[in-house]
Amino acid sequence: MKKQVAVIGLGRFGASLVQTLHGAGHEVLAIDKDEGKVQRIAASAAHAVQADATNESVLTELGLKDFEVAVVAMGSDIESSVLCTILLRKIGVTYIIARADHDLHGKILERIGANRVVYPEHEMGISVAHTVMLREVDDYMSLDPDYGISKLNSPKYLVGCTLEQLGFGPRGKSGVAILLLKRGEEIIVAPAMSEKVQVGDVLIPYGRDDQLEAMLNEARKNYPAENAEKQA
């Protein structure tokens, strides 16, 4: 369903959010005090406005109370993000997502009315750390400490193996389940355990981090050179 979303603050996080939401077909109002940032994002938003979002009358004139979601994307300017969140709640915005740079900032935002607080730098740090720890992991989303969803661009040593051989599945030997497999333009949800990994496949498994690491180490040891040589 198409939503009306206001994004306030057009730094890298805010601009990326605007582009993603607009690309998904949502109506986005992009707001920033910096005219240059507004101009750069104008083509990727239904409306892009240079305005001071810490001014209550400005938020009212822009009709923010009628938007389903408002995202306070300014992070480093803590005073502005706090004031903007207070004003959005005051004028009646029903759902507010606010960006925080650290725990104290986040707790303040929660206390003053943010429905959800996000920590993009912290979350990105977790994601990058996992790509460092496991070179096969291209992206990572944490669900809980030590538990998450990974994106694997299938390494050569997995090619030709069935998902069952590799230990995927809720009762598999690895303890790691697989959500989906992307093969070209095709998305295979909950693929059969008899499915063989092909060159270019993208796997989306979930489970404990240590279980995924153990599974990949086991596969690297058991199916190393022969599969890699076949695809060389």
C-alpha positions as CSV (number, residue, x, y, z in Angstrom):
1,M,0.0,0.0,0.0
2,K,1.3,3.4,-1.0
3,K,2.2,5.6,2.1
4,Q,2.8,9.2,2.6
5,V,6.2,9.6,4.3
6,A,8.0,12.7,5.4
7,V,11.8,12.5,5.7
8,I,13.5,15.3,7.6
9,G,17.2,15.7,7.2
10,L,18.8,14.8,3.9
11,G,22.3,13.6,4.8
12,R,23.4,10.3,3.5
13,F,21.0,8.3,5.6
14,G,18.0,10.6,4.9
15,A,18.8,10.8,1.1
16,S,19.1,7.0,0.8
17,L,15.8,6.6,2.6
18,V,14.1,9.1,0.3
19,Q,15.4,7.3,-2.8
20,T,14.5,3.9,-1.6
21,L,10.9,4.8,-0.6
22,H,10.3,6.8,-3.8
23,G,11.6,3.9,-5.8
24,A,9.1,1.6,-4.0
25,G,6.2,3.9,-5.1
26,H,5.6,5.8,-1.9
27,E,4.8,9.5,-1.7
28,V,7.8,11.2,-0.1
29,L,8.1,14.7,1.3
30,A,11.9,15.5,1.7
31,I,12.8,18.4,4.0
32,D,16.1,20.0,4.9
33,K,17.4,23.5,5.7
34,D,20.2,23.1,3.2
35,E,19.0,24.2,-0.3
36,G,21.8,22.2,-2.0
37,K,20.7,18.9,-0.4
38,V,17.1,19.6,-1.3
39,Q,18.0,20.3,-5.0
40,R,20.1,17.1,-5.2
41,I,17.2,14.9,-3.9
42,A,14.4,16.7,-5.8
43,A,14.2,14.2,-8.6
44,S,13.8,11.3,-6.1
45,A,10.9,12.7,-4.1
46,A,7.3,13.7,-4.8
47,H,8.0,17.0,-2.9
48,A,11.4,18.4,-1.8
49,V,11.3,21.5,0.4
50,Q,13.9,23.8,2.0
51,A,12.5,24.5,5.5
52,D,13.4,24.6,9.2
53,A,11.8,21.5,10.7
54,T,12.4,22.9,14.2
55,N,9.7,25.5,13.6
56,E,6.2,24.3,14.6
57,S,4.4,26.6,12.1
58,V,6.5,25.3,9.2
59,L,5.6,21.7,10.1
60,T,1.9,22.7,10.3
61,E,1.9,24.5,7.0
62,L,3.5,21.5,5.3
63,G,0.7,19.3,6.6
64,L,2.9,16.9,8.4
65,K,0.1,15.8,10.7
66,D,-1.6,14.1,7.7
67,F,1.5,12.0,6.9
68,E,1.4,8.3,8.1
69,V,5.0,8.3,9.0
70,A,7.6,11.0,9.7
71,V,11.3,10.1,9.8
72,V,13.7,12.4,11.7
73,A,16.9,11.5,9.9
74,M,19.2,14.2,11.3
75,G,21.6,12.5,13.7
76,S,24.6,14.6,14.6
77,D,22.4,17.7,15.4
78,I,21.0,16.3,18.6
79,E,19.2,19.4,19.7
80,S,17.4,19.8,16.3
81,S,16.4,16.1,16.2
82,V,15.0,16.2,19.7
83,L,13.1,19.5,19.1
84,C,11.7,18.2,15.7
85,T,10.5,15.0,17.4
86,I,8.7,16.9,20.1
87,L,7.0,19.1,17.6
88,L,6.0,16.2,15.4
89,R,4.3,14.6,18.3
90,K,2.7,17.9,19.4
91,I,1.1,18.5,16.0
92,G,-0.3,14.9,15.9
93,V,2.0,12.8,13.7
94,T,0.9,9.3,14.6
95,Y,4.1,7.4,13.8
96,I,7.6,8.8,14.2
97,I,10.9,7.1,13.4
98,A,14.0,8.9,14.7
99,R,17.7,8.4,14.0
100,A,20.0,8.4,17.0
101,D,23.8,8.5,17.1
102,H,24.2,6.9,20.5
103,D,22.3,5.3,23.4
104,L,21.6,8.4,25.4
105,H,20.3,10.2,22.3
106,G,18.1,7.2,21.6
107,K,16.7,7.1,25.1
108,I,15.8,10.8,25.0
109,L,14.0,10.3,21.6
110,E,12.0,7.4,23.0
111,R,11.1,9.4,26.1
112,I,9.8,12.3,24.1
113,G,7.6,10.3,21.8
114,A,9.5,8.5,19.0
115,N,7.8,5.3,18.2
116,R,11.0,3.7,16.9
117,V,14.6,4.7,17.2
118,V,17.2,3.5,14.7
119,Y,21.0,3.6,15.0
120,P,22.2,3.4,11.3
121,E,25.9,3.8,12.1
122,H,25.8,1.1,14.8
123,E,23.8,-1.2,12.5
124,M,26.1,-0.6,9.6
125,G,29.1,-1.4,11.9
126,I,27.6,-4.7,12.8
127,S,27.0,-5.5,9.2
128,V,30.5,-4.6,8.1
129,A,32.0,-6.6,11.0
130,H,30.2,-9.7,9.8
131,T,31.6,-9.3,6.3
132,V,35.0,-9.0,7.8
133,M,34.6,-12.1,10.0
134,L,33.2,-14.2,7.2
135,R,34.4,-13.3,3.7
136,E,31.4,-15.1,2.2
137,V,28.9,-12.8,3.8
138,D,28.0,-9.9,1.5
139,D,25.4,-8.3,3.8
140,Y,24.0,-8.9,7.3
141,M,21.0,-7.9,9.4
142,S,21.1,-8.5,13.1
143,L,17.9,-9.9,14.7
144,D,19.3,-10.4,18.2
145,P,22.8,-10.6,19.7
146,D,24.7,-13.3,17.8
147,Y,21.7,-14.1,15.6
148,G,20.8,-12.7,12.2
149,I,20.1,-13.0,8.5
150,S,23.0,-13.1,6.1
151,K,23.3,-12.6,2.3
152,L,25.8,-15.0,0.7
153,N,26.9,-14.6,-2.9
154,S,27.5,-18.4,-3.2
155,P,31.3,-19.1,-3.1
156,K,32.7,-21.6,-5.6
157,Y,33.1,-24.4,-3.1
158,L,29.3,-24.5,-2.5
159,V,28.5,-24.8,-6.2
160,G,27.1,-28.3,-7.1
161,C,26.2,-29.1,-3.4
162,T,22.6,-29.6,-2.4
163,L,21.3,-27.5,0.5
164,E,20.9,-30.7,2.5
165,Q,24.5,-31.6,1.9
166,L,25.5,-28.2,3.3
167,G,23.4,-28.7,6.4
168,F,20.6,-26.2,5.8
169,G,17.1,-26.6,7.2
170,P,15.5,-26.2,10.6
171,R,16.6,-29.7,11.6
172,G,19.7,-29.7,9.6
173,K,23.1,-30.6,11.0
174,S,24.2,-26.9,10.9
175,G,21.2,-25.4,12.7
176,V,21.1,-22.8,10.0
177,A,17.8,-22.4,8.0
178,I,17.5,-20.8,4.6
179,L,14.8,-18.2,3.8
180,L,15.3,-17.9,0.1
181,L,17.5,-18.4,-2.9
182,K,17.9,-15.9,-5.7
183,R,18.8,-17.3,-9.1
184,G,19.0,-14.6,-11.7
185,E,15.6,-12.9,-11.7
186,E,13.9,-15.8,-9.9
187,I,13.3,-15.8,-6.2
188,I,12.8,-19.2,-4.6
189,V,11.2,-19.0,-1.2
190,A,12.0,-21.8,1.2
191,P,13.9,-23.8,-1.4
192,A,13.8,-27.6,-1.3
193,M,16.8,-29.2,0.4
194,S,17.5,-31.1,-2.8
195,E,18.2,-27.8,-4.6
196,K,21.7,-27.6,-5.9
197,V,23.7,-24.4,-5.5
198,Q,24.5,-22.9,-8.9
199,V,27.0,-20.3,-10.1
200,G,25.7,-16.8,-9.3
201,D,23.1,-18.0,-6.7
202,V,22.5,-15.7,-3.8
203,L,21.6,-17.5,-0.5
204,I,19.7,-15.8,2.4
205,P,20.2,-18.0,5.5
206,Y,19.4,-17.2,9.1
207,G,20.6,-18.6,12.4
208,R,23.2,-18.1,15.0
209,D,26.4,-16.5,13.8
210,D,28.6,-19.2,15.2
211,Q,26.5,-21.9,13.5
212,L,26.8,-20.2,10.1
213,E,30.5,-19.8,10.6
214,A,30.8,-23.5,11.5
215,M,28.7,-24.6,8.5
216,L,30.8,-22.6,6.0
217,N,34.1,-23.8,7.6
218,E,32.8,-27.4,7.3
219,A,31.7,-26.9,3.7
220,R,35.1,-25.2,2.8
221,K,36.8,-28.2,4.3
222,N,34.6,-30.9,2.7
223,Y,34.0,-29.4,-0.7
224,P,37.0,-27.3,-1.4
225,A,39.0,-27.7,-4.6
226,E,36.8,-30.0,-6.6
227,N,33.9,-27.6,-6.9
228,A,36.1,-24.6,-7.3
229,E,38.0,-26.4,-10.1
230,K,34.8,-27.3,-11.9
231,Q,33.8,-23.6,-12.0
232,A,37.3,-22.2,-12.7
